[in-house]
């Protein structure tokens, strides 16, 4: 499977919000990874860590699944609402 990695500094704009929402939901990165897997979205714990730090790009499918699992809106993840 092809990995979504990029060596640029900040490759996504929602990582910090994903981390905030994950912590607010009470999930570890491993727990979030497992819940995403139940939705057939495979993001390992290490990839979640890189997403949260902005070191990994994130696909639209992953963004949608993360918003559903964490019960937050896409607007929240993109910083358009608090």
C-alpha positions in Angstrom: 0.0 0.0 0.0 1.3 3.4 -0.9 2.1 5.6 2.1 1.1 9.3 2.3 4.3 11.0 3.4 5.8 14.3 2.6 9.0 15.9 3.7 7.8 19.5 3.7 7.4 21.2 7.0 3.6 21.5 7.6 1.7 19.3 5.2 -1.8 19.5 6.7 -3.7 22.2 8.4 -5.9 20.2 10.7 -3.5 18.2 12.8 -3.7 20.3 15.9 -7.5 20.2 15.8 -7.5 16.4 15.3 -5.3 16.1 18.5 -7.6 18.4 20.5 -10.7 16.5 19.4 -9.1 13.1 20.1 -8.1 14.1 23.6 -11.5 15.7 24.3 -13.1 12.4 23.2 -10.9 10.5 25.6 -9.2 8.4 23.0 -5.5 7.4 22.7 -4.0 7.4 19.2 -4.2 3.6 19.3 -7.9 3.7 20.2 -8.7 6.2 17.4 -6.7 4.1 14.9 -8.8 1.0 15.9 -12.1 2.9 15.6 -11.1 4.1 12.1 -10.2 0.6 11.1 -13.8 -0.4 12.0 -14.8 2.1 9.3 -12.4 0.5 6.8 -10.1 3.5 7.1 -6.6 2.2 7.9 -4.4 4.8 9.7 -1.9 3.3 12.1 -1.0 5.0 15.4 2.3 6.3 14.0 0.5 7.9 11.1 -2.0 9.5 13.5 0.9 10.9 15.4 2.4 12.4 12.2 -1.0 13.8 11.1 -1.4 15.5 14.5 2.1 17.1 14.2 1.4 18.1 10.6 4.2 15.9 9.2 1.8 13.7 7.2 -0.8 14.7 4.6 -4.3 13.5 5.2 -6.8 12.3 2.7 -10.4 13.5 2.4 -11.6 10.0 3.3 -9.5 10.1 6.5 -10.7 13.6 7.4 -14.3 12.5 7.0 -13.9 9.3 9.1 -12.0 11.1 11.8 -14.7 13.8 12.1 -17.3 11.0 12.5 -15.4 9.0 15.0 -14.6 12.0 17.1 -18.1 13.5 16.6 -16.8 16.9 15.4 -17.8 18.8 12.3 -15.5 19.3 9.4 -15.8 23.0 10.1 -14.3 22.4 13.5 -11.4 20.4 12.1 -10.6 23.2 9.6 -10.8 25.9 12.3 -14.0 27.5 11.1 -15.8 27.0 14.4 -14.7 26.5 17.9 
